[in-house]
């Protein structure tokens, strides 16, 4: 299934090449800056009954925009970016269906199970998504944090995902090396995730056509959903019409 997204950077809806999101603004590669607000996209997704999408706050200056989007589609979108034990509850109260956590639980490059456990107890695992956005090193995939620039010691594999699944209800995985490039999905990673994940998982990164939805459905053995960003026409892309992904979901939901 297709899951929508709203990426916020400096208070605007943008599509950014994932690997370029560093502290140096001159290195930032932006595919698209929308004239529409996050609230506009949220209302669009609500109109078309698209659930399970995510809002990602890329850095500071995005909270007002994020809260407006959540208020426009209460219970319809997840929120990630700077989530921790102190603020998770307030984001759920603002209308998020789930909070997405990553950097906060991977302090010092290692998974902090105590933090993850505390968050799961505080809000309930059914409202918690763990972001396992990753980059490839040799033949393995490792979680990356801090604007996707810092490698952690956490390797994606069956046992590690099984362990994490006891704390959360979903995984979100951006394939950072292909994120925003519109050159096709990382089929190897999709296949591995289908083999490893015991809970619902959304893959994002590189999708360039509606055909990629079919690929994820097939290679992912029906276990994975797909987020499409830069290739979508509503984000200035030319590879995928928004109307087509909405139609794809409707076909899949039909008996």
C-alpha positions as CSV (number, residue, x, y, z in Angstrom):
1,X,0.0,0.0,0.0
2,X,1.0,3.6,-0.5
3,X,1.6,5.8,2.6
4,X,1.8,9.6,2.2
5,X,4.4,11.9,3.8
6,X,4.9,15.5,4.7
7,X,8.6,16.5,5.1
8,X,9.0,19.8,6.9
9,X,12.2,21.9,6.7
10,X,12.5,25.4,8.0
11,X,8.7,25.6,8.3
12,X,8.1,24.6,4.7
13,X,7.0,21.4,2.9
14,X,10.1,20.2,1.0
15,X,11.6,17.2,-0.7
16,X,15.3,16.9,0.1
17,X,18.0,14.4,-1.1
18,X,18.4,12.5,2.1
19,X,22.2,12.2,2.1
20,X,22.7,15.9,1.7
21,X,21.0,16.9,5.0
22,X,24.0,18.0,6.9
23,X,24.8,20.9,9.2
24,X,26.3,22.7,6.1
25,X,23.4,24.5,4.3
26,X,25.5,24.8,1.2
27,X,25.5,21.0,0.8
28,X,21.7,20.7,1.0
29,X,20.1,19.4,-2.2
30,X,16.4,20.3,-2.4
31,X,14.2,18.7,-5.0
32,X,11.2,20.8,-4.3
33,X,9.8,23.5,-2.1
34,X,6.0,23.6,-2.0
35,X,3.8,26.6,-2.1
36,X,1.3,24.6,-0.1
37,X,1.3,24.3,3.7
38,X,1.5,21.1,5.7
39,X,-2.1,21.6,6.6
40,X,-3.1,21.6,2.9
41,X,-1.4,18.2,2.4
42,X,-3.0,16.8,5.5
43,X,-6.5,17.8,4.3
44,X,-5.7,16.2,0.9
45,X,-4.7,12.9,2.5
46,X,-7.8,13.0,4.7
47,X,-10.0,13.6,1.7
48,X,-8.6,10.5,0.0
49,X,-8.7,8.4,3.2
50,X,-4.9,7.8,3.2
51,X,-3.9,6.8,6.7
52,X,-0.6,5.9,8.3
53,X,1.4,8.7,6.6
54,X,4.1,10.5,8.4
55,X,5.2,14.1,9.1
56,X,8.9,14.4,9.6
57,X,10.3,17.6,11.1
58,X,13.8,18.0,9.6
59,X,15.4,20.3,12.2
60,X,14.0,23.2,14.1
61,X,11.4,25.7,13.1
62,X,8.7,23.2,12.1
63,X,6.5,22.8,15.1
64,X,3.8,25.3,14.2
65,X,3.5,23.8,10.7
66,X,3.4,20.3,12.1
67,X,0.8,21.0,14.7
68,X,-1.5,22.7,12.1
69,X,-1.2,19.6,9.8
70,X,-2.0,17.2,12.7
71,X,-5.0,19.4,13.7
72,X,-6.3,19.2,10.1
73,X,-6.2,15.4,10.1
74,X,-6.5,14.2,13.7
75,X,-5.5,10.6,14.1
76,X,-4.5,10.3,10.5
77,X,-0.8,11.1,10.6
78,X,2.3,10.0,12.5
79,X,4.9,12.6,13.7
80,X,8.7,12.3,13.9
81,X,11.7,14.5,14.3
82,X,13.1,15.3,17.8
83,X,10.6,13.0,19.6
84,X,11.5,12.0,23.2
85,X,9.9,11.0,26.5
86,X,9.2,14.6,27.4
87,X,7.3,15.7,24.3
88,X,5.8,12.5,22.9
89,X,2.6,12.9,24.9
90,X,2.0,16.4,23.7
91,X,2.3,15.4,20.1
92,X,-0.2,12.6,20.5
93,X,-2.5,15.2,22.2
94,X,-2.0,17.4,19.2
95,X,-3.6,14.8,17.0
96,X,-0.8,12.4,16.0
97,X,-1.8,8.8,15.7
98,X,1.7,7.7,16.5
99,X,5.1,9.2,17.4
100,X,8.2,8.2,15.5
101,X,11.4,8.0,17.5
102,X,15.0,7.5,16.3
103,X,18.0,9.7,17.4
104,X,16.8,9.9,21.0
105,X,17.0,6.1,21.6
106,X,20.3,5.7,19.7
107,X,22.5,7.9,22.0
108,X,26.2,7.4,21.7
109,X,25.6,5.3,18.6
110,X,24.0,2.4,20.5
111,X,20.4,1.5,21.2
112,X,19.3,2.6,24.6
113,X,16.7,0.0,25.6
114,X,15.9,1.8,28.9
115,X,14.8,4.9,27.0
116,X,12.8,2.9,24.5
117,X,11.1,0.9,27.3
118,X,10.3,4.1,29.2
119,X,8.7,5.7,26.1
120,X,6.7,2.5,25.3
121,X,5.4,2.4,28.9
122,X,4.5,6.1,28.9
123,X,2.5,6.2,25.7
124,X,1.9,2.5,24.9
125,X,3.7,0.5,22.3
126,X,0.7,0.6,20.0
127,X,1.3,4.4,19.5
128,X,5.1,4.1,19.0
129,X,7.0,3.8,15.7
130,X,10.7,3.2,15.6
131,X,12.5,4.8,12.8
132,X,15.3,2.5,11.4
133,X,16.4,4.8,8.6
134,X,19.7,3.3,7.4
135,X,22.7,3.5,5.1
136,X,24.7,0.6,3.7
137,X,28.2,-0.2,5.0
138,X,29.8,-3.1,3.1
139,X,27.0,-5.6,2.7
140,X,25.0,-4.6,5.8
141,X,22.6,-1.8,6.7
142,X,23.1,0.3,9.8
143,X,20.8,2.8,11.5
144,X,21.9,6.4,11.0
145,X,21.0,9.4,13.1
146,X,21.6,13.2,13.3
147,X,20.2,14.2,10.0
148,X,21.1,10.7,8.7
149,X,24.8,11.5,8.8
150,X,25.9,9.5,11.9
151,X,26.3,5.7,11.7
152,X,25.2,3.8,14.8
153,X,26.3,0.3,15.8
154,X,22.8,-1.0,15.2
155,X,22.7,-3.4,12.3
156,X,19.4,-4.3,10.7
157,X,18.9,-8.0,10.9
158,X,16.2,-10.5,12.0
159,X,17.1,-10.8,15.7
160,X,17.5,-7.0,16.1
161,X,14.1,-6.2,14.6
162,X,12.5,-9.0,16.6
163,X,13.8,-7.5,19.8
164,X,12.7,-4.0,18.9
165,X,9.2,-5.2,17.9
166,X,8.4,-5.8,21.6
167,X,8.5,-2.1,22.2
168,X,6.6,-0.6,19.2
169,X,3.9,-1.3,16.7
170,X,5.6,-0.3,13.5
171,X,8.9,0.4,11.8
172,X,9.7,3.2,9.4
173,X,12.8,2.7,7.2
174,X,14.2,5.4,4.9
175,X,16.9,4.0,2.6
176,X,19.0,7.1,2.9
177,X,21.4,6.3,0.1
178,X,18.6,6.5,-2.4
179,X,16.3,8.9,-0.6
180,X,15.1,11.7,-2.9
181,X,17.0,10.5,-6.0
182,X,14.0,9.0,-7.8
183,X,16.2,6.3,-9.3
184,X,14.4,3.3,-8.0
185,X,13.9,1.5,-4.7
186,X,16.6,-0.4,-2.9
187,X,15.3,-3.9,-3.8
188,X,17.9,-5.7,-1.7
189,X,16.8,-3.8,1.4
190,X,13.1,-4.3,0.7
191,X,13.7,-8.1,0.4
192,X,15.6,-8.2,3.6
193,X,13.0,-6.2,5.5
194,X,10.3,-8.6,4.3
195,X,12.4,-11.5,5.6
196,X,13.2,-9.8,8.9
197,X,10.3,-7.7,10.1
198,X,7.6,-9.2,12.4
199,X,5.4,-6.0,12.5
200,X,4.0,-3.5,9.9
201,X,6.9,-1.7,8.2
202,X,6.9,1.3,5.8
203,X,9.8,1.6,3.4
204,X,10.8,5.0,1.9
205,X,13.5,5.9,-0.6
206,X,14.1,6.1,-4.3
207,X,10.6,5.3,-5.6
208,X,10.1,6.7,-9.1
209,X,7.0,5.1,-10.5
210,X,3.8,3.4,-9.7
211,X,5.6,0.2,-10.7
212,X,7.6,0.6,-7.6
213,X,4.4,0.1,-5.6
214,X,4.0,-3.3,-7.3
215,X,7.6,-4.2,-6.7
216,X,7.4,-3.5,-3.0
217,X,4.2,-5.5,-2.9
218,X,5.9,-8.4,-4.6
219,X,9.4,-8.3,-3.3
220,X,8.1,-7.4,0.2
221,X,5.7,-10.3,0.1
222,X,2.8,-8.1,1.1
223,X,4.5,-7.1,4.4
224,X,5.7,-3.6,3.5
225,X,4.1,-0.3,2.6
226,X,5.8,2.3,0.5
227,X,6.1,6.0,0.8
228,X,6.7,8.0,-2.4
229,X,8.0,11.6,-2.1
230,X,10.0,13.4,-4.7
231,X,8.6,11.5,-7.7
232,X,5.0,12.5,-6.9
233,X,3.4,15.3,-8.9
234,X,2.1,17.0,-5.8
235,X,5.8,17.4,-4.8
236,X,6.9,18.7,-8.3
237,X,7.8,15.2,-9.5
238,X,7.1,13.7,-12.9
239,X,7.2,10.0,-12.3
240,X,4.1,9.4,-10.3
241,X,0.6,10.9,-10.4
242,X,-0.9,11.3,-7.0
243,X,-4.3,10.2,-8.4
244,X,-2.7,6.9,-9.5
245,X,-1.4,6.0,-6.0
246,X,-4.8,6.8,-4.5
247,X,-6.3,4.6,-7.1
248,X,-3.8,1.9,-6.3
249,X,-4.8,1.9,-2.7
250,X,-8.4,1.7,-3.5
251,X,-7.9,-1.3,-5.7
252,X,-6.0,-3.1,-3.0
253,X,-8.8,-2.4,-0.5
254,X,-11.5,-3.6,-2.8
255,X,-12.7,-7.2,-2.1
